[in-house]
Amino acid sequence: MPAFLETDRLALRPFTDADAPYLLALDNDPEVMRYINGGRPTTAESIRERSLPRLLHDHPCTGTRGFWAAEEKATGTFLGWFELRPVDDQDRTVVELGYRLNRAAWGRGYATEGARALVRKGFTDLGAERVTANTMAVNAGSRRVMEKAGLTFLRAYTDDWPDAIEGSEHGEVEYELTRAEWAARRR
């Protein structure tokens, strides 16, 4: 399947149903899921019925999907996924950036490389005016990636967690980058 986006080391391609085993392995690593669901296991049924439909969804306002499987270009190894999707399915101007990579990919700069490339694509090709990203306040690794991708801290907030997990008592944070800020930094 052709890549949606390539960087020096990554190929981001649309998901297919055949990616279910990769997603199951990714979502069953307690460290990967620590700040998502507290590290609880995910079932194959949940991947099929909840995750895949979300990952396969086409967004009419951008004409693209919002999630892409990330593979190492040199080997084709599945590393995880990246997200750049409209917050509102009918409005392409505000998009959310996200990523979930397997532990073997951590600390190697893949998250920053993919995030920067998606931010650039959002502003140059997809009509985005603002990129936003959220994480738990205690998720220092994800916050560093947001900052390295050019986003800046916007606010801290609390949200209702149906099942509180360790660290959720500290709330969440939102980061953002506008097209104008991005363009000014490129000059």
C-alpha positions, 0 to 999 in steps of 0.5 A: 500500500502506498505511503501517505507520508515518508520521512528519512526513516519512517513510512506512514501508510493507511491501516488495513484490517490485516494490521489487527495483530500489530495493534493487539500487540501494541495495545497489550504492552502495559508500558505503552498503555500506561497513560492511556488506560493504566496498562490494562490488557486489550482484547482482539474483539476490542481491536476489531470492533473499536480500534480498527473502525476509528483507524480506518475512518476517512475524514471528508473535510481532508479527504484522508484518514486521520491515523496511519500505521508507522513502519521503519522504512529500511525494514518494514517493521511496524512501529506503531501509529501516528494521528493527525485528524480533524477535531471536527469531521466537517472542519479541517482547520483544527487537527489533533496530533497523536502517536503511539509507538512500541517500546522498541521504537522509544528513545530513537527519535521516531515520535519527533520525526513523525510528528514534525512531518505530520505538522508540516503536512497539516499546514502545507497540504491539509489546510490546517490552521491549528495543530493541537495535542493532549496528554496526561500532565505526568506523561513527560515523554509525550510532552517532550515530543510535542515540544520538539515538534514545535507545539507549545503549552496552552493549558492544564485541565482536568477531565472526567476519567471513567476509570481513574489511572495512576497520574490522572489526579494531576490532570491533562495538558494541551499543546498547540501550534498555529499556522502563523507560528509555524510559518514565522519559525520557518523564516 
